Amino acid sequence: MARITWKETKYAGEDGYVGRLRLFSISFGSRRDEPTYRLSSDLQGFSPKAWKDDAADVLKARAERILEAYVRELGAVFPDSSSEEGSR
């Protein structure tokens, strides 16, 4: 279950929103000797870090894991997505 909504930005980038908050950003790399995409986060404790990969989908999955870890650190948990689907 995706909790992050991605919206296209200029220059082949995407911003990741949780609700109305922009918490993640994927930008297109500017150096040929590095992977194609770069993920950054505005979450406290993660903001100086950047993750790189040639596939934006890999970085989107990483953003989901980062969000889960952040919320878990706050003492909250997300419900198991498989149990949500079974209750529909």
N, C-alpha and C positions, 0 to 999 in steps of 0.2 A: 504494500500500500504506500503510494507516494504521498508524503506529507509536504513536499516542497513543490511549488508551482513555478515553472521556468518560463520566462518571457524574454524574447529576443531583444538584443540591444544593437547598437552600431558595431560595425567592424567584426561581424560574425560571433559576437559574444552573447551570453545569456545571463540574466539575473535570476536568482532563486529566492522566492518569497515564501514565508510562512505567515499566513494571514496577510496583513498589509505590510509586514516588516521585510525589507530586503536583507537577507542574512548571508547570501552566497553570491559569488560572481564567477562566471567562467569567461575567460578572455582568450582570444586567439593569440598564439605565441608570435613574438616579433623576431625571434632569432632562429635561424635555420638549424643550428646545432642542438636545439632543445626540442622536447616534445611539442606537439601541435597546440595543445590547450593547457591552461593554467587555472586552477581553482583557488579562490581565496574566500575567507569568511570574515564576517563582522562580529562573530560571537566572541565574547570575552574569553581570553585564554587561547583562542585559535587564530586571532587576527594577524599575528606576525608570520604565520605559517602559510605556505603555498604548496599545492600538490600539482603535479604535472603528468599528463598522459596524452597519447595520440588519439584517444577516443573520448569525446565529451560524455558519453553514456557511462563510462567507467567513473568519471569524476562526479557525475550526478549520483551514482550509487554511493560513492564515498561521502558526499554531502549528507545523504540520508543517514549513514552510519555516524557521522560527526554529530548530527542533530540528536540522534538517539543517545549518544554518549553524553552530550551536554545536558539533556533533560534528565538522564539517569543521575548525573552528578548533582543536579538540583534536588534529587530525592523523589522524582516522579518517574513513572514508567508509561510506556505506550501499551495499549492492549495488544494482545497477539492478533495479528491480522487474519489468521486462519479462523480464530474463534468469532471474529466479527462477521466474516463471510457466512459462517454457519448459522448465525442468528438472523439472517435476512430471510 
